[in-house]
């Protein structure tokens, strides 16, 4: 199943929700068991960039969100039931189905303000 993360700044007229995106990234990093430095390497960014995202000081670019998406997709391939339950809880907390049956997800805050 493909996942789609949409950043707030890519939709006209919507405010940026930096803390929400940062929390998603922090929880995903913790779920994978990486340090900030390790997870920054996975995403192809610097430690300081990842730290700014997690602390809500900076919004990830669309390219960076694609990398986050890749990590979510990779997690779906792991058969550990505890990891899958944690992944599902993360998706339920930060994502909602954009349209039933299409397999794509969009940040919950977009749906609430649309």
C-alpha positions in Angstrom: 0.0 0.0 0.0 1.4 3.3 -1.0 1.3 6.2 1.5 1.2 9.8 0.6 2.3 12.6 3.0 1.2 16.0 2.1 2.9 19.0 3.8 0.7 21.9 4.9 2.7 24.4 2.8 1.9 22.6 -0.4 -1.8 23.4 0.0 -2.8 27.1 -0.6 -4.4 28.8 2.3 -3.7 26.3 5.0 -1.5 27.1 7.9 1.7 25.1 8.5 1.3 22.5 11.3 5.0 22.0 12.0 4.6 20.4 15.4 2.3 17.7 14.0 4.7 16.8 11.3 7.6 16.9 13.7 5.8 14.6 16.1 5.1 12.1 13.3 8.8 12.1 12.4 9.9 11.8 16.1 7.5 8.9 16.7 8.5 7.2 13.5 12.2 7.5 14.5 11.5 6.1 17.9 9.5 3.2 16.4 12.5 2.3 14.2 14.9 2.5 17.2 17.2 5.1 15.6 18.9 8.0 17.2 18.4 11.4 15.6 21.8 11.1 13.9 21.0 7.6 12.6 17.5 8.5 11.3 18.9 11.7 9.7 21.2 9.4 7.7 18.3 7.2 6.7 16.4 10.2 5.4 19.5 11.8 3.8 19.5 14.9 5.9 21.7 16.4 8.5 21.2 15.8 12.3 20.4 19.5 12.8 17.7 19.4 10.1 16.0 16.4 11.7 16.3 18.0 15.1 14.6 21.2 13.8 11.8 19.1 12.3 11.2 17.2 15.5 11.2 20.4 17.5 8.8 22.2 15.1 11.3 24.8 14.1 11.3 23.8 10.4 9.0 22.0 8.0 10.3 19.1 5.9 10.4 19.6 2.2 8.2 17.5 -0.1 11.2 15.5 -1.0 12.0 14.8 2.6 8.3 13.8 3.2 8.8 11.2 0.4 11.7 9.8 2.3 9.5 9.6 5.5 6.9 7.8 3.3 9.5 5.3 2.2 10.3 4.5 5.8 6.6 3.9 6.5 6.3 1.6 3.5 9.4 -0.3 4.6 7.9 -0.8 8.0 4.8 -2.4 6.4 7.1 -5.2 5.0 8.3 -6.3 8.4 6.2 -9.1 9.9 6.7 -8.4 13.6 3.2 -8.1 15.1 4.3 -5.6 17.7 6.0 -3.4 15.1 2.9 -3.5 12.9 0.6 -2.6 15.8 2.8 0.4 16.6 2.9 1.4 12.9 -0.9 1.2 12.7 -1.2 3.3 15.9 1.2 5.9 14.4 -0.8 6.0 11.1 -4.1 6.3 13.0 -2.8 9.2 15.1 -1.2 11.3 12.3 -2.9 10.1 9.1 -6.4 9.6 7.7 -7.6 7.9 4.5 -7.9 10.6 1.8 -10.5 8.7 -0.1 -11.9 5.3 0.8 -10.2 2.5 -1.1 -7.5 4.5 -2.9 -4.7 3.4 -0.6 -3.4 6.9 0.0 -3.1 8.8 3.2 -3.1 12.5 3.8 -2.3 14.4 7.0 -5.3 14.6 9.3 -5.1 18.4 9.7 -5.8 18.9 6.0 -9.0 17.0 6.2 -10.2 18.9 9.2 -9.6 22.2 7.6 -10.7 21.4 4.1 
